[in-house]
Amino acid sequence: PDHPLLGPTLKGLKLWGLWMGAGWNPVIYNTIHAWAVFFVISQYIELWYQRSDLPSALRNLSVSMLSTVCIVKSITFVYWQNEWREVLNFVSRLERYQLSKNDKTTNCIIKKYTDYSRRITYVYWSLVTATVLTLILAPLVDFLCSPEDRLMIKNGTKPYPEIMSSWAPFDRTRGFGYWAVTIEQSLICFYGGGIVANYDTNAFVLMSFIAGQMKIVRKNCERLF
């Protein structure tokens, strides 16, 4: 109720640790952000080891750059937390004031851009979720759909398929090491997808708010003159 436009966006930001509260939450979420930073560093370490294998290095680099974008978004949002709070609280405060006046034209404009923002937010979240699931399940599909690869993996001539390349201080191609890295990479995919989905939709909703407020200004000017 306090955030007519930004309700779903703020829930997403809170869930992924970008919009922090009091107590232990900041400590827990900052630990998760730090873990993500170290994971990205491990990707660049692996990239250094792969520098002689150009196809693998380029494939690793493309994923590492996406991971870097996610980390930059999360770190900057947390670092500028107070500034973001001022912006988002201003948006909600202004909308509550406008809605309290019960002006039909203003309420209609607010409802239109709010509904539009909701649709885009949920569609974008669904798209990111599908992308993350595809990324995580791609090695499994590759393993199940290629009998030759399964035979080579079974006789030890080829390692198990991986979600993405990252360095680890143990053998990550088989056994416990493989499953540990797979679980870690699956979690980092969900983390990165959530960061991108919530950061981007927050930016989009704010742009929709500005566009809607300009329409309200135009209507007010028409009535004034």
Residue pairs with C-beta under 8 A, 6 or more apart in sequence:
2 92
2 96
3 10
3 88
3 92
4 92
4 95
4 96
4 99
4 110
4 114
5 91
5 92
5 95
5 110
5 113
5 114
5 117
5 205
5 209
6 88
6 91
6 92
6 202
6 205
8 118
8 121
8 122
9 121
9 198
9 201
9 202
9 205
10 19
10 88
12 125
12 194
12 197
12 198
12 201
12 202
13 19
13 77
13 198
13 202
14 20
14 21
15 194
15 198
16 74
16 191
16 194
16 195
16 198
17 25
17 28
17 29
17 30
17 32
17 33
17 74
17 78
18 74
18 77
18 78
18 195
18 198
18 199
19 81
19 84
20 26
20 29
20 78
20 81
29 78
30 78
32 191
33 71
33 74
33 75
33 78
36 70
36 71
36 74
36 188
36 191
36 192
37 71
37 75
39 67
39 166
39 184
39 188
40 64
40 67
40 68
40 71
42 166
42 167
42 168
43 60
43 63
43 64
43 67
43 164
43 165
43 166
43 167
44 64
45 167
46 60
46 165
46 166
46 167
47 57
47 60
47 61
47 64
47 165
49 167
50 56
50 57
50 60
50 165
51 57
56 165
59 165
60 164
60 165
63 164
63 165
66 192
67 188
67 192
69 196
70 191
70 192
70 195
70 196
73 195
73 196
73 199
74 195
74 199
77 84
77 199
87 206
91 206
91 209
94 213
95 110
95 209
98 106
98 107
98 110
98 216
99 106
99 107
99 110
105 216
105 219
106 216
106 219
109 212
109 215
109 216
109 219
110 212
110 216
112 212
113 208
113 209
113 211
113 212
113 215
116 208
117 204
117 205
117 208
117 209
120 201
120 204
120 208
121 201
121 204
121 205
124 197
124 200
124 201
124 204
125 197
125 201
128 193
128 194
128 196
128 197
129 193
129 197
131 193
132 189
132 190
132 192
132 193
135 163
135 164
135 189
136 163
136 185
136 186
136 189
138 161
138 163
139 160
139 161
139 162
139 163
140 161
142 149
142 161
143 149
143 150
143 153
143 160
143 161
149 158
149 161
152 158
153 159
153 160
159 173
159 174
160 173
160 174
160 178
162 172
162 178
162 181
162 182
162 185
163 182
163 185
163 186
163 189
164 185
166 181
166 184
166 185
168 177
168 180
168 181
170 177
170 180
171 177
172 178
172 180
172 181
